[in-house]
Amino acid sequence: MTAHSRIFVVAFGSLLSGGCVLHSVAIGPERNDTVSLDGGTAERANVELDMGAGQMKIGGGATKLLEGHFEYNVDAWKPLVTSSTNGAHATVTIKQPERMRGGGRTHYVWDLDLNDHVLTDLTLNCGAGQAQLKLGTLKLRSLEVHMGAGQVQLDLRGEPAHDYEVKINGGVGQAEVELPQGVGIWAEAHGGIGSINITGMEKHGDHWENDLYGKAKVQVKVQVNGGIGEIKIRG
């Protein structure tokens, strides 16, 4: 086990048994609940996903505003889903109701798809675990990812038609970002005591740019901050 891996294991365990722990949970049979939210005529959406600990899998291609399912074996962790639509603007919030000690037998996965044609501001909060985000087909306006301890795998490869901003904040772990081709890229990364690996861009002072930055029709701005761990950004 590497030094970074040991740090991650200790930090992950501390997060599960530390400040966010309320009490132990009752493990039950695994449940698989589907979710389907119709945004009506919404042209823009604010989507916020809040998970204490577990695995997020987020993608595009939904025929409705949001579709997918939740897997869990702790009844108290049944996600709370709220949504509303006001004319052309939709709001969706999904939260894990309690953050409690899970142990090795807990299973908690959100597997969700968003609509590719709705202009979306997406915020993801995950205290500990893994986020697998394939968002290259989405019509993003902004993306914020907050990870306490774990791994973020963000794939933005696609053909965006609009500028957007990405902010990733990770306490402990690893962030890997794949960026789209044919667009201008501006990237900034700070990794604490970890390592930073940027490819496909040149450094300009305290940030990186690709050859198309300021020239292409679409511009993407990326900011990554990781306390301890590794940051990889591929342009």
Secondary structure, 3 states (H helix, E strand, C coil): CCHHHHHHHHHHHHHHHCCCCCCECCCCCCEEEEEEECCCCCCEEEEEEEEEEEEEEEECCCCCCEEEEEEECCHHHCCEEEEEEECCEEEEEEECCCCCECCCCCCEEEEEEECCCCEEEEEEEEEEEEEEEECCCCCEEEEEEEEEEEEEEEECCCCCCCCEEEEEEEEEEEEEEECCCCCEEEEEEECCCCEEEEECCEEECCEEECCCCCCCCCEEEEEEEEEEEEEEEEC
